[in-house]
Amino acid sequence: MRHQIIAFSAAVLVAASLPALAQSTDPAWLDAVSEQLARDQQCQVEYFVNIREGELAGRRTFEARAQCRDGRQFDAARTEPEAEFTLKICEVTVC
């Protein structure tokens, strides 16, 4: 019995020392936006805001604003069955 407890404790210690596998809590389509922004705009996404999923005329829609490490922001939008997102840089507007 004591041997089993020691073996179990050793297994717990080994498991606790292994690096944790990071798993995104964001929807998978945000990974696609990040990849497209990196490829097309040389933007390393720091975070997303205004994340929206919806439906328009029976087709799924996806929208988000991405903040790049260099300070730029892009709006990304896609309506299925399109594979690529439409990317639009957010610029300062004056009223």
PyRosetta script that sets phi, psi and omega in degrees:
from pyrosetta import init, pose_from_sequence

init()
pose = pose_from_sequence("MRHQIIAFSAAVLVAASLPALAQSTDPAWLDAVSEQLARDQQCQVEYFVNIREGELAGRRTFEARAQCRDGRQFDAARTEPEAEFTLKICEVTVC")
pose.set_psi(1, -47.9)
pose.set_omega(1, -179.7)
pose.set_phi(2, -61.4)
pose.set_psi(2, -38.1)
pose.set_omega(2, 179.0)
pose.set_phi(3, -62.6)
pose.set_psi(3, -39.4)
pose.set_omega(3, 179.4)
pose.set_phi(4, -65.7)
pose.set_psi(4, -39.8)
pose.set_omega(4, 179.1)
pose.set_phi(5, -65.3)
pose.set_psi(5, -42.7)
pose.set_omega(5, 179.2)
pose.set_phi(6, -64.6)
pose.set_psi(6, -42.8)
pose.set_omega(6, 179.6)
pose.set_phi(7, -64.1)
pose.set_psi(7, -42.8)
pose.set_omega(7, 178.5)
pose.set_phi(8, -63.1)
pose.set_psi(8, -44.9)
pose.set_omega(8, 179.2)
pose.set_phi(9, -61.6)
pose.set_psi(9, -40.6)
pose.set_omega(9, 178.5)
pose.set_phi(10, -64.0)
pose.set_psi(10, -40.7)
pose.set_omega(10, 179.0)
pose.set_phi(11, -64.1)
pose.set_psi(11, -39.6)
pose.set_omega(11, 178.8)
pose.set_phi(12, -64.5)
pose.set_psi(12, -42.9)
pose.set_omega(12, 179.4)
pose.set_phi(13, -63.9)
pose.set_psi(13, -40.4)
pose.set_omega(13, 178.6)
pose.set_phi(14, -65.1)
pose.set_psi(14, -45.7)
pose.set_omega(14, -179.9)
pose.set_phi(15, -62.5)
pose.set_psi(15, -38.2)
pose.set_omega(15, -179.2)
pose.set_phi(16, -69.7)
pose.set_psi(16, -24.8)
pose.set_omega(16, -178.2)
pose.set_phi(17, -87.1)
pose.set_psi(17, -11.5)
pose.set_omega(17, 178.3)
pose.set_phi(18, -74.1)
pose.set_psi(18, 146.7)
pose.set_omega(18, 178.4)
pose.set_phi(19, -64.5)
pose.set_psi(19, 139.3)
pose.set_omega(19, 179.3)
pose.set_phi(20, -74.4)
pose.set_psi(20, 140.5)
pose.set_omega(20, 176.6)
pose.set_phi(21, -83.9)
pose.set_psi(21, 119.1)
pose.set_omega(21, -178.8)
pose.set_phi(22, -74.0)
pose.set_psi(22, 135.8)
pose.set_omega(22, 178.0)
pose.set_phi(23, -130.1)
pose.set_psi(23, 128.1)
pose.set_omega(23, -177.1)
pose.set_phi(24, -69.7)
pose.set_psi(24, 138.2)
pose.set_omega(24, 174.5)
pose.set_phi(25, -94.9)
pose.set_psi(25, -3.1)
pose.set_omega(25, 179.6)
pose.set_phi(26, -83.5)
pose.set_psi(26, 155.0)
pose.set_omega(26, 175.3)
pose.set_phi(27, -59.1)
pose.set_psi(27, 148.7)
pose.set_omega(27, -177.2)
pose.set_phi(28, -59.9)
pose.set_psi(28, -29.7)
pose.set_omega(28, -177.9)
pose.set_phi(29, -66.8)
pose.set_psi(29, -22.2)
pose.set_omega(29, 176.1)
pose.set_phi(30, -68.5)
pose.set_psi(30, -30.7)
pose.set_omega(30, 174.1)
pose.set_phi(31, -63.1)
pose.set_psi(31, -39.9)
pose.set_omega(31, 178.4)
pose.set_phi(32, -64.7)
pose.set_psi(32, -39.2)
pose.set_omega(32, 177.1)
pose.set_phi(33, -62.6)
pose.set_psi(33, -46.7)
pose.set_omega(33, 179.6)
pose.set_phi(34, -58.1)
pose.set_psi(34, -44.8)
pose.set_omega(34, -179.9)
pose.set_phi(35, -64.2)
pose.set_psi(35, -42.3)
pose.set_omega(35, -179.6)
pose.set_phi(36, -66.9)
pose.set_psi(36, -41.6)
pose.set_omega(36, 178.2)
pose.set_phi(37, -64.3)
pose.set_psi(37, -39.7)
pose.set_omega(37, 178.1)
pose.set_phi(38, -63.6)
pose.set_psi(38, -43.8)
pose.set_omega(38, -178.0)
pose.set_phi(39, -70.3)
pose.set_psi(39, -47.8)
pose.set_omega(39, -171.4)
pose.set_phi(40, -90.1)
pose.set_psi(40, -29.7)
pose.set_omega(40, -173.5)
pose.set_phi(41, -123.6)
pose.set_psi(41, 3.5)
pose.set_omega(41, -177.2)
pose.set_phi(42, 51.8)
pose.set_psi(42, 45.1)
pose.set_omega(42, -178.7)
pose.set_phi(43, -109.7)
pose.set_psi(43, 123.3)
pose.set_omega(43, 171.6)
pose.set_phi(44, -95.9)
pose.set_psi(44, 109.8)
pose.set_omega(44, -174.9)
pose.set_phi(45, -69.5)
pose.set_psi(45, 127.4)
pose.set_omega(45, 173.8)
pose.set_phi(46, -89.4)
pose.set_psi(46, -43.4)
pose.set_omega(46, 179.5)
pose.set_phi(47, -162.9)
pose.set_psi(47, 167.5)
pose.set_omega(47, 177.9)
pose.set_phi(48, -116.9)
pose.set_psi(48, 148.3)
pose.set_omega(48, 171.9)
pose.set_phi(49, -133.5)
pose.set_psi(49, 165.5)
pose.set_omega(49, 178.3)
pose.set_phi(50, 52.4)
pose.set_psi(50, 47.4)
pose.set_omega(50, 179.5)
pose.set_phi(51, -78.5)
pose.set_psi(51, 124.7)
pose.set_omega(51, -179.1)
pose.set_phi(52, -138.7)
pose.set_psi(52, 138.8)
pose.set_omega(52, 170.5)
pose.set_phi(53, -123.4)
pose.set_psi(53, 140.2)
pose.set_omega(53, -179.4)
pose.set_phi(54, -155.2)
pose.set_psi(54, -163.0)
pose.set_omega(54, 179.1)
pose.set_phi(55, -141.4)
pose.set_psi(55, 137.4)
pose.set_omega(55, 179.7)
pose.set_phi(56, -138.0)
pose.set_psi(56, 117.5)
pose.set_omega(56, -179.1)
pose.set_phi(57, 53.1)
pose.set_psi(57, 40.7)
pose.set_omega(57, 177.1)
pose.set_phi(58, 79.7)
pose.set_psi(58, 5.0)
pose.set_omega(58, 179.0)
pose.set_phi(59, -114.8)
pose.set_psi(59, 141.5)
pose.set_omega(59, -179.4)
pose.set_phi(60, -73.7)
pose.set_psi(60, 141.8)
pose.set_omega(60, 178.0)
pose.set_phi(61, -122.4)
pose.set_psi(61, 149.8)
pose.set_omega(61, -178.7)
pose.set_phi(62, -136.6)
pose.set_psi(62, 130.1)
pose.set_omega(62, 179.6)
pose.set_phi(63, -141.4)
pose.set_psi(63, 143.1)
pose.set_omega(63, 175.7)
pose.set_phi(64, -162.4)
pose.set_psi(64, 155.8)
pose.set_omega(64, 171.5)
pose.set_phi(65, -108.7)
pose.set_psi(65, 129.6)
pose.set_omega(65, -178.6)
pose.set_phi(66, -107.4)
pose.set_psi(66, 136.4)
pose.set_omega(66, 174.7)
pose.set_phi(67, -102.6)
pose.set_psi(67, 121.2)
pose.set_omega(67, 178.6)
pose.set_phi(68, -86.4)
pose.set_psi(68, 158.0)
pose.set_omega(68, 178.3)
pose.set_phi(69, -61.5)
pose.set_psi(69, -28.9)
pose.set_omega(69, -178.4)
pose.set_phi(70, -86.5)
pose.set_psi(70, 6.2)
pose.set_omega(70, 175.4)
pose.set_phi(71, 99.2)
pose.set_psi(71, -15.5)
pose.set_omega(71, 178.1)
pose.set_phi(72, -70.6)
pose.set_psi(72, 155.1)
pose.set_omega(72, 174.9)
pose.set_phi(73, -128.6)
pose.set_psi(73, 143.6)
pose.set_omega(73, 178.0)
pose.set_phi(74, -130.8)
pose.set_psi(74, 140.7)
pose.set_omega(74, 168.6)
pose.set_phi(75, -93.1)
pose.set_psi(75, 133.9)
pose.set_omega(75, 178.7)
pose.set_phi(76, -121.6)
pose.set_psi(76, 134.9)
pose.set_omega(76, 179.6)
pose.set_phi(77, -143.7)
pose.set_psi(77, 145.6)
pose.set_omega(77, 178.4)
pose.set_phi(78, -152.1)
pose.set_psi(78, 139.3)
pose.set_omega(78, 173.9)
pose.set_phi(79, -120.1)
pose.set_psi(79, 125.8)
pose.set_omega(79, 179.3)
pose.set_phi(80, -61.6)
pose.set_psi(80, 142.8)
pose.set_omega(80, 17.1)
pose.set_phi(81, -95.5)
pose.set_psi(81, 11.5)
pose.set_omega(81, 179.4)
pose.set_phi(82, -55.8)
pose.set_psi(82, 143.2)
pose.set_omega(82, -179.8)
pose.set_phi(83, -94.4)
pose.set_psi(83, -33.1)
pose.set_omega(83, -177.1)
pose.set_phi(84, -97.7)
pose.set_psi(84, 152.7)
pose.set_omega(84, 175.4)
pose.set_phi(85, -90.0)
pose.set_psi(85, 146.5)
pose.set_omega(85, 169.6)
pose.set_phi(86, -83.3)
pose.set_psi(86, 125.3)
pose.set_omega(86, -178.1)
pose.set_phi(87, -111.5)
pose.set_psi(87, 131.4)
pose.set_omega(87, 179.5)
pose.set_phi(88, -134.0)
pose.set_psi(88, 124.8)
pose.set_omega(88, 179.7)
pose.set_phi(89, -70.7)
pose.set_psi(89, 140.1)
pose.set_omega(89, 177.5)
pose.set_phi(90, -88.5)
pose.set_psi(90, 121.1)
pose.set_omega(90, -179.5)
pose.set_phi(91, -117.9)
pose.set_psi(91, 158.6)
pose.set_omega(91, 177.9)
pose.set_phi(92, -68.4)
pose.set_psi(92, 132.5)
pose.set_omega(92, 176.1)
pose.set_phi(93, -115.6)
pose.set_psi(93, 145.7)
pose.set_omega(93, 179.5)
pose.set_phi(94, -115.5)
pose.set_psi(94, 128.9)
pose.set_omega(94, -179.6)
pose.set_phi(95, -87.2)
pose.dump_pdb("model.pdb")
